[in-house]
């Protein structure tokens, strides 16, 4: 019994340490960027030893990736497609689905755009980060394909998906909200207007989520 208790305690401590590292690293990455944030500085800020940090993550890129995942999942800690707000894109009229998409994406950008941008920075000089960015962007295209199919009720054309992939990008969010000073409501309306124009083939029926390739 005592051995099981100690094992459970170690597991809880490891989980707590992991969350502490992710929270601390996210703040340092966002404030300082990729180049100036080190595993040592993260350990110091988290009040942990470097060994403890490396027990959780093999290196800075793996840690950054975990920060991105945590930001995108948010407080729910659910896979994106299982989140209630995400599933709202499959319900109601075309207009309701587009509005739900804008709300969900705004929240995702508010949580994750800046930490994802750190990977953009890293990819400029780090080949492994560039590979990871390419993988993430390919996965994002597939996610946009899936979401666009929910919105329209059928799979849109590749051109429409490409356009949505651009519109949904964190780069546009960071440019319009970060650089141009837009608020979230203005960005939502911009996204709704351009998404409506892009996904012109409307369907108010229950979407068929099957995707053909």
PASEBA-1860 file (N, C-alpha, C; in nm, 3 decimals):
! residues 213
1> XXXXXXXX> 0.082/-0.121/0.000/0.000/0.000/0.000/0.086/0.126/0.000 ~ 0.191/0.125/0.085/0.279/0.241/0.093/0.350/0.264/-0.040 ~ 0.389/0.153/-0.105/0.457/0.164/-0.234/0.364/0.225/-0.338 ~ 0.237/0.183/-0.338/0.140/0.239/-0.433/0.118/0.387/-0.406 ~ 0.113/0.424/-0.279/0.093/0.565/-0.243/0.209/0.649/-0.294 ~ 0.332/0.600/-0.273/0.448/0.675/-0.319/0.448/0.687/-0.471 ~ 0.405/0.580/-0.539/0.399/0.584/-0.685/0.297/0.686/-0.732 ~ 0.180/0.689/-0.668/0.077/0.787/-0.704/0.126/0.929/-0.677
9> XXXXXXXX> 0.195/0.946/-0.566/0.247/1.078/-0.530/0.348/1.127/-0.633 ~ 0.436/1.037/-0.676/0.535/1.074/-0.778/0.466/1.110/-0.909 ~ 0.362/1.036/-0.944/0.290/1.064/-1.068/0.223/1.200/-1.062 ~ 0.162/1.231/-0.948/0.097/1.362/-0.931/0.200/1.474/-0.936 ~ 0.314/1.452/-0.873/0.419/1.553/-0.872/0.473/1.576/-1.012 ~ 0.490/1.467/-1.087/0.540/1.480/-1.225/0.440/1.556/-1.311 ~ 0.311/1.527/-1.293/0.208/1.598/-1.369/0.206/1.746/-1.333 ~ 0.220/1.775/-1.204/0.222/1.914/-1.160/0.344/1.986/-1.215
17> XXXXXXXX> 0.459/1.919/-1.212/0.581/1.979/-1.266/0.566/2.008/-1.415 ~ 0.505/1.915/-1.487/0.486/1.933/-1.631/0.400/2.056/-1.659 ~ 0.291/2.070/-1.584/0.203/2.185/-1.604/0.274/2.315/-1.568 ~ 0.354/2.312/-1.462/0.430/2.431/-1.422/0.528/2.471/-1.531 ~ 0.596/2.373/-1.588/0.693/2.401/-1.694/0.622/2.459/-1.816 ~ 0.509/2.402/-1.856/0.436/2.451/-1.973/0.388/2.593/-1.951 ~ 0.331/2.620/-1.835/0.281/2.755/-1.805/0.394/2.857/-1.805 ~ 0.504/2.821/-1.741/0.619/2.911/-1.733/0.681/2.932/-1.870
25> XXXXXXXX> 0.699/2.825/-1.944/0.761/2.834/-2.076/0.676/2.917/-2.171 ~ 0.544/2.900/-2.165/0.456/2.978/-2.252/0.476/3.127/-2.229 ~ 0.480/3.168/-2.103/0.499/3.310/-2.072/0.634/3.360/-2.122 ~ 0.739/3.282/-2.102/0.872/3.324/-2.144/0.885/3.327/-2.296 ~ 0.831/3.226/-2.363/0.836/3.223/-2.509/0.763/3.344/-2.569 ~ 0.644/3.372/-2.517/0.564/3.482/-2.571/0.631/3.617/-2.545 ~ 0.686/3.634/-2.426/0.748/3.762/-2.391/0.886/3.780/-2.453 ~ 0.964/3.672/-2.458/1.103/3.685/-2.501/1.136/3.630/-2.637
33> XXXXXXXX> 1.047/3.547/-2.692/1.074/3.489/-2.822/1.153/3.360/-2.812 ~ 1.178/3.301/-2.927/1.244/3.172/-2.935/1.391/3.178/-2.897 ~ 1.464/3.272/-2.952/1.609/3.273/-2.939/1.655/3.297/-2.795 ~ 1.588/3.385/-2.725/1.636/3.423/-2.592/1.583/3.334/-2.480 ~ 1.485/3.252/-2.510/1.429/3.162/-2.408/1.504/3.030/-2.411 ~ 1.563/2.993/-2.300/1.640/2.869/-2.290/1.576/2.775/-2.190 ~ 1.615/2.650/-2.198/1.565/2.553/-2.100/1.610/2.592/-1.960 ~ 1.730/2.649/-1.949/1.780/2.692/-1.819/1.696/2.805/-1.762
41> XXXXXXXX> 1.662/2.903/-1.847/1.581/3.016/-1.799/1.441/2.970/-1.761 ~ 1.389/2.872/-1.833/1.257/2.818/-1.799/1.263/2.746/-1.664 ~ 1.366/2.667/-1.643/1.381/2.596/-1.515/1.392/2.694/-1.399 ~ 1.473/2.798/-1.418/1.490/2.898/-1.312/1.358/2.968/-1.279 ~ 1.286/3.009/-1.384/1.160/3.080/-1.363/1.054/2.990/-1.300 ~ 1.060/2.861/-1.332/0.963/2.766/-1.277/0.999/2.720/-1.136 ~ 1.120/2.753/-1.092/1.164/2.708/-0.961/1.195/2.559/-0.957 ~ 1.238/2.506/-1.071/1.270/2.364/-1.082/1.414/2.348/-1.128
49> XXXXXXXX> 1.468/2.229/-1.109/1.601/2.202/-1.160/1.595/2.177/-1.310 ~ 1.706/2.196/-1.377/1.711/2.167/-1.520/1.683/2.020/-1.546 ~ 1.733/1.935/-1.456/1.709/1.792/-1.472/1.560/1.762/-1.470 ~ 1.487/1.828/-1.382/1.342/1.806/-1.374/1.274/1.847/-1.504 ~ 1.317/1.960/-1.560/1.258/2.006/-1.687/1.289/1.907/-1.798 ~ 1.412/1.860/-1.803/1.450/1.765/-1.908/1.386/1.628/-1.888 ~ 1.346/1.597/-1.767/1.272/1.472/-1.745/1.135/1.478/-1.811 ~ 1.082/1.597/-1.826/0.951/1.616/-1.887/0.960/1.637/-2.038
57> XXXXXXXX> 1.065/1.704/-2.083/1.078/1.740/-2.225/1.223/1.723/-2.269 ~ 1.241/1.662/-2.386/1.376/1.634/-2.434/1.451/1.759/-2.478 ~ 1.378/1.863/-2.515/1.443/1.984/-2.562/1.344/2.097/-2.579 ~ 1.396/2.210/-2.624/1.314/2.331/-2.631/1.202/2.319/-2.733 ~ 1.229/2.254/-2.846/1.125/2.242/-2.949/1.010/2.153/-2.901 ~ 1.044/2.044/-2.835/0.939/1.957/-2.781/0.855/2.032/-2.678 ~ 0.920/2.114/-2.597/0.848/2.193/-2.496/0.759/2.296/-2.564 ~ 0.810/2.364/-2.665/0.728/2.462/-2.737/0.605/2.396/-2.797
65> XXXXXXXX> 0.624/2.278/-2.853/0.511/2.206/-2.912/0.405/2.175/-2.806 ~ 0.449/2.137/-2.688/0.355/2.109/-2.579/0.282/2.235/-2.537 ~ 0.350/2.348/-2.539/0.286/2.476/-2.506/0.177/2.509/-2.608 ~ 0.204/2.482/-2.735/0.106/2.509/-2.840/-0.016/2.420/-2.822 ~ 0.007/2.292/-2.797/-0.105/2.199/-2.777/-0.190/2.243/-2.658 ~ -0.126/2.280/-2.549/-0.199/2.322/-2.429/-0.282/2.447/-2.457 ~ -0.226/2.540/-2.534/-0.299/2.664/-2.566/-0.420/2.635/-2.653 ~ -0.406/2.547/-2.750/-0.516/2.516/-2.840/-0.626/2.438/-2.769
73> XXXXXXXX> -0.589/2.350/-2.679/-0.689/2.273/-2.606/-0.761/2.358/-2.503 ~ -0.693/2.459/-2.449/-0.756/2.546/-2.350/-0.784/2.473/-2.221 ~ -0.880/2.526/-2.146/-0.912/2.469/-2.015/-0.980/2.333/-2.024 ~ -1.036/2.303/-2.142/-1.109/2.177/-2.155/-1.017/2.056/-2.160 ~ -0.892/2.077/-2.207/-0.798/1.967/-2.226/-0.857/1.857/-2.314 ~ -0.944/1.898/-2.408/-1.005/1.804/-2.501/-0.942/1.820/-2.639 ~ -0.949/1.713/-2.718/-0.913/1.725/-2.858/-1.003/1.830/-2.922 ~ -0.948/1.903/-3.018/-1.020/2.016/-3.077/-1.158/1.974/-3.128
81> XXXXXXXX> -1.165/1.863/-3.200/-1.292/1.823/-3.261/-1.396/1.776/-3.159 ~ -1.353/1.752/-3.036/-1.445/1.710/-2.931/-1.499/1.827/-2.850 ~ -1.446/1.946/-2.871/-1.487/2.061/-2.793/-1.627/2.106/-2.833 ~ -1.708/2.140/-2.734/-1.847/2.178/-2.759/-1.857/2.297/-2.853 ~ -1.774/2.397/-2.833/-1.780/2.516/-2.918/-1.741/2.484/-3.062 ~ -1.651/2.389/-3.078/-1.613/2.347/-3.214/-1.728/2.273/-3.280 ~ -1.792/2.184/-3.207/-1.903/2.106/-3.263/-2.021/2.194/-3.302 ~ -2.029/2.314/-3.245/-2.138/2.406/-3.280/-2.133/2.445/-3.427
89> XXXXXXXX> -2.018/2.428/-3.490/-2.007/2.459/-3.633/-2.086/2.362/-3.720 ~ -2.135/2.253/-3.661/-2.212/2.154/-3.738/-2.362/2.173/-3.723 ~ -2.406/2.269/-3.643/-2.548/2.283/-3.611/-2.606/2.413/-3.665 ~ -2.735/2.408/-3.697/-2.806/2.529/-3.736/-2.789/2.565/-3.882 ~ -2.829/2.687/-3.913/-2.820/2.735/-4.051/-2.675/2.766/-4.087 ~ -2.654/2.792/-4.214/-2.521/2.830/-4.262/-2.470/2.951/-4.185 ~ -2.557/3.051/-4.166/-2.516/3.172/-4.096/-2.477/3.142/-3.951 ~ -2.552/3.055/-3.885/-2.519/3.019/-3.747/-2.386/2.944/-3.741
97> XXXXXXXX> -2.362/2.858/-3.838/-2.235/2.783/-3.840/-2.116/2.876/-3.859 ~ -2.130/2.972/-3.952/-2.022/3.067/-3.976/-1.993/3.148/-3.850 ~ -2.099/3.194/-3.784/-2.081/3.271/-3.660/-2.013/3.186/-3.553 ~ -2.052/3.058/-3.543/-1.989/2.968/-3.446/-1.842/2.949/-3.478 ~ -1.810/2.937/-3.606/-1.670/2.922/-3.648/-1.589/3.045/-3.609 ~ -1.646/3.163/-3.631/-1.575/3.287/-3.597/-1.550/3.296/-3.447 ~ -1.650/3.259/-3.367/-1.634/3.263/-3.221/-1.527/3.165/-3.176 ~ -1.535/3.042/-3.229/-1.438/2.941/-3.186/-1.297/2.981/-3.226
105> XXXXXXXX> -1.280/3.029/-3.351/-1.147/3.062/-3.398/-1.091/3.183/-3.326 ~ -1.176/3.280/-3.298/-1.130/3.395/-3.219/-1.074/3.350/-3.085 ~ -1.148/3.264/-3.015/-1.102/3.215/-2.885/-0.971/3.138/-2.899 ~ -0.960/3.058/-3.005/-0.837/2.981/-3.028/-0.719/3.074/-3.052 ~ -0.741/3.179/-3.131/-0.633/3.275/-3.157/-0.597/3.352/-3.030 ~ -0.696/3.389/-2.952/-0.667/3.460/-2.827/-0.581/3.375/-2.734 ~ -0.605/3.245/-2.734/-0.526/3.155/-2.650/-0.391/3.123/-2.712 ~ -0.389/3.102/-2.843/-0.274/3.035/-2.902/-0.196/3.105/-3.010
113> XXXXXXXX> -0.243/3.218/-3.063/-0.175/3.278/-3.178/-0.032/3.320/-3.145 ~ -0.013/3.379/-3.029/0.120/3.432/-2.996/0.220/3.319/-2.968 ~ 0.177/3.213/-2.901/0.270/3.103/-2.876/0.299/3.027/-3.004 ~ 0.201/3.018/-3.094/0.227/2.954/-3.223/0.325/3.037/-3.306 ~ 0.318/3.168/-3.291/0.408/3.255/-3.367/0.553/3.232/-3.326 ~ 0.576/3.184/-3.205/0.713/3.153/-3.163/0.770/3.041/-3.250 ~ 0.686/2.946/-3.291/0.732/2.842/-3.383/0.767/2.902/-3.518 ~ 0.692/3.002/-3.563/0.728/3.073/-3.686/0.867/3.133/-3.674
121> XXXXXXXX> 0.896/3.193/-3.560/1.028/3.251/-3.536/1.136/3.144/-3.540 ~ 1.111/3.035/-3.470/1.210/2.928/-3.460/1.241/2.868/-3.596 ~ 1.141/2.859/-3.681/1.158/2.794/-3.812/1.254/2.870/-3.902 ~ 1.277/2.996/-3.874/1.367/3.077/-3.958/1.510/3.026/-3.949 ~ 1.551/2.982/-3.832/1.691/2.943/-3.811/1.711/2.798/-3.771 ~ 1.606/2.729/-3.732/1.618/2.593/-3.681/1.551/2.496/-3.779 ~ 1.629/2.410/-3.847/1.570/2.318/-3.945/1.465/2.225/-3.884 ~ 1.488/2.178/-3.762/1.390/2.090/-3.698/1.260/2.165/-3.672
129> XXXXXXXX> 1.271/2.291/-3.632/1.152/2.372/-3.611/1.080/2.398/-3.744 ~ 1.157/2.418/-3.850/1.097/2.438/-3.982/1.018/2.314/-4.025 ~ 1.074/2.197/-3.998/1.002/2.073/-4.029/0.875/2.062/-3.946 ~ 0.885/2.097/-3.820/0.767/2.089/-3.733/0.660/2.188/-3.777 ~ 0.702/2.307/-3.818/0.606/2.405/-3.867/0.536/2.354/-3.991 ~ 0.611/2.294/-4.082/0.551/2.239/-4.204/0.448/2.131/-4.170 ~ 0.481/2.047/-4.073/0.387/1.943/-4.030/0.261/2.004/-3.970 ~ 0.280/2.106/-3.887/0.165/2.170/-3.823/0.077/2.242/-3.925
137> XXXXXXXX> 0.139/2.305/-4.023/0.060/2.376/-4.124/-0.016/2.279/-4.213 ~ 0.045/2.165/-4.243/-0.025/2.062/-4.320/-0.144/2.009/-4.240 ~ -0.123/1.988/-4.110/-0.233/1.942/-4.024/-0.341/2.048/-4.014 ~ -0.302/2.174/-4.011/-0.399/2.283/-4.003/-0.483/2.288/-4.131 ~ -0.421/2.262/-4.246/-0.498/2.259/-4.371/-0.604/2.150/-4.365 ~ -0.566/2.033/-4.314/-0.664/1.924/-4.303/-0.776/1.959/-4.205 ~ -0.741/2.031/-4.098/-0.843/2.072/-4.003/-0.937/2.175/-4.065 ~ -0.882/2.264/-4.145/-0.965/2.361/-4.216/-1.056/2.290/-4.316
145> XXXXXXXX> -1.004/2.187/-4.382/-1.085/2.107/-4.473/-1.204/2.046/-4.398 ~ -1.178/1.989/-4.282/-1.283/1.927/-4.202/-1.386/2.030/-4.157 ~ -1.338/2.142/-4.104/-1.428/2.246/-4.054/-1.510/2.307/-4.167 ~ -1.448/2.329/-4.282/-1.520/2.387/-4.396/-1.630/2.293/-4.444 ~ -1.604/2.163/-4.437/-1.706/2.065/-4.473/-1.824/2.072/-4.376 ~ -1.796/2.091/-4.248/-1.904/2.110/-4.152/-1.986/2.234/-4.185 ~ -1.919/2.340/-4.221/-1.988/2.467/-4.243/-2.080/2.462/-4.365 ~ -2.034/2.398/-4.471/-2.108/2.401/-4.597/-2.203/2.283/-4.609
153> XXXXXXXX> -2.169/2.171/-4.544/-2.250/2.050/-4.559/-2.198/1.957/-4.665 ~ -2.091/1.993/-4.729/-2.023/1.909/-4.828/-1.880/1.961/-4.839 ~ -1.794/1.882/-4.900/-1.655/1.926/-4.910/-1.643/2.037/-5.014 ~ -1.590/2.154/-4.975/-1.568/2.261/-5.073/-1.453/2.226/-5.167 ~ -1.431/2.310/-5.265/-1.320/2.292/-5.358/-1.188/2.316/-5.286 ~ -1.080/2.265/-5.344/-0.948/2.290/-5.286/-0.918/2.439/-5.282 ~ -0.960/2.514/-5.385/-0.936/2.658/-5.386/-1.005/2.725/-5.267 ~ -1.129/2.683/-5.238/-1.201/2.741/-5.125/-1.133/2.704/-4.993
161> XXXXXXXX> -1.087/2.580/-4.983/-1.018/2.537/-4.860/-0.888/2.614/-4.844 ~ -0.815/2.633/-4.954/-0.691/2.712/-4.947/-0.719/2.853/-4.897 ~ -0.827/2.913/-4.948/-0.863/3.048/-4.905/-0.898/3.051/-4.757 ~ -0.974/2.952/-4.712/-1.009/2.944/-4.570/-0.885/2.921/-4.484 ~ -0.792/2.843/-4.536/-0.666/2.817/-4.464/-0.591/2.948/-4.440 ~ -0.595/3.038/-4.539/-0.532/3.168/-4.523/-0.611/3.255/-4.426 ~ -0.744/3.261/-4.444/-0.827/3.347/-4.359/-0.817/3.307/-4.212 ~ -0.806/3.177/-4.187/-0.803/3.128/-4.049/-0.666/3.137/-3.985
169> XXXXXXXX> -0.568/3.182/-4.060/-0.430/3.182/-4.012/-0.409/3.276/-3.895 ~ -0.324/3.236/-3.803/-0.284/3.323/-3.692/-0.214/3.448/-3.743 ~ -0.152/3.441/-3.860/-0.079/3.556/-3.912/-0.173/3.673/-3.938 ~ -0.293/3.643/-3.992/-0.390/3.749/-4.014/-0.442/3.803/-3.882 ~ -0.465/3.715/-3.788/-0.510/3.760/-3.655/-0.406/3.852/-3.592 ~ -0.280/3.810/-3.593/-0.174/3.890/-3.532/-0.155/4.022/-3.605 ~ -0.173/4.021/-3.737/-0.159/4.145/-3.813/-0.273/4.242/-3.783 ~ -0.396/4.193/-3.789/-0.512/4.280/-3.774/-0.535/4.321/-3.629
177> XXXXXXXX> -0.527/4.225/-3.538/-0.552/4.255/-3.397/-0.426/4.310/-3.329 ~ -0.312/4.248/-3.358/-0.189/4.291/-3.293/-0.131/4.418/-3.351 ~ -0.117/4.422/-3.485/-0.052/4.537/-3.550/-0.148/4.651/-3.581 ~ -0.267/4.617/-3.628/-0.362/4.720/-3.670/-0.457/4.764/-3.560 ~ -0.454/4.695/-3.448/-0.533/4.738/-3.334/-0.680/4.704/-3.337 ~ -0.719/4.607/-3.423/-0.859/4.565/-3.424/-0.894/4.498/-3.292 ~ -1.022/4.506/-3.254/-1.067/4.425/-3.141/-1.124/4.293/-3.194 ~ -1.153/4.203/-3.102/-1.199/4.070/-3.144/-1.329/4.073/-3.219
185> XXXXXXXX> -1.421/4.162/-3.181/-1.549/4.170/-3.249/-1.533/4.210/-3.395 ~ -1.445/4.307/-3.419/-1.422/4.350/-3.557/-1.361/4.237/-3.638 ~ -1.266/4.164/-3.577/-1.207/4.051/-3.649/-1.313/3.947/-3.680 ~ -1.401/3.916/-3.587/-1.507/3.817/-3.611/-1.593/3.857/-3.730 ~ -1.631/3.985/-3.738/-1.716/4.029/-3.849/-1.641/4.019/-3.981 ~ -1.514/4.053/-3.979/-1.430/4.040/-4.099/-1.424/3.894/-4.143 ~ -1.404/3.805/-4.049/-1.395/3.663/-4.081/-1.528/3.611/-4.134 ~ -1.638/3.651/-4.071/-1.770/3.608/-4.116/-1.797/3.654/-4.258
193> XXXXXXXX> -1.765/3.780/-4.288/-1.791/3.835/-4.421/-1.712/3.760/-4.528 ~ -1.584/3.739/-4.506/-1.500/3.675/-4.607/-1.526/3.525/-4.615 ~ -1.557/3.463/-4.503/-1.590/3.320/-4.506/-1.720/3.296/-4.581 ~ -1.818/3.381/-4.558/-1.945/3.369/-4.630/-1.923/3.382/-4.779 ~ -1.839/3.477/-4.819/-1.812/3.496/-4.962/-1.734/3.378/-5.020 ~ -1.648/3.318/-4.940/-1.564/3.208/-4.989/-1.643/3.079/-5.002 ~ -1.722/3.048/-4.900/-1.799/2.923/-4.899/-1.940/2.952/-4.951 ~ -1.948/2.984/-5.077/-2.071/3.037/-5.134/-2.178/2.932/-5.152
201> XXXXXXXX> -2.140/2.804/-5.165/-2.240/2.699/-5.182/-2.303/2.667/-5.049 ~ -2.421/2.719/-5.026/-2.483/2.709/-4.895/-2.568/2.584/-4.882 ~ -2.579/2.535/-4.757/-2.668/2.425/-4.725/-2.708/2.438/-4.580 ~ -2.838/2.444/-4.551/-2.884/2.457/-4.413/-2.917/2.322/-4.351 ~ -2.891/2.213/-4.424/-2.918/2.080/-4.371/-2.804/2.036/-4.280 ~ -2.827/1.925/-4.211/-2.723/1.870/-4.124/-2.603/1.832/-4.208 ~ -2.481/1.879/-4.175/-2.366/1.853/-4.259/-2.329/1.705/-4.265 ~ -2.284/1.663/-4.382/-2.223/1.531/-4.398/-2.074/1.549/-4.374
209> XXXXX> -2.022/1.489/-4.267/-1.883/1.513/-4.228/-1.785/1.423/-4.300 ~ -1.832/1.340/-4.391/-1.739/1.257/-4.466/-1.658/1.344/-4.560 ~ -1.529/1.315/-4.567/-1.439/1.393/-4.651/-1.374/1.300/-4.752 ~ -1.390/1.333/-4.878/-1.327/1.254/-4.982/-1.198/1.321/-5.023 ~ -1.102/1.241/-5.063/-0.974/1.295/-5.105/-0.944/1.251/-5.246
END
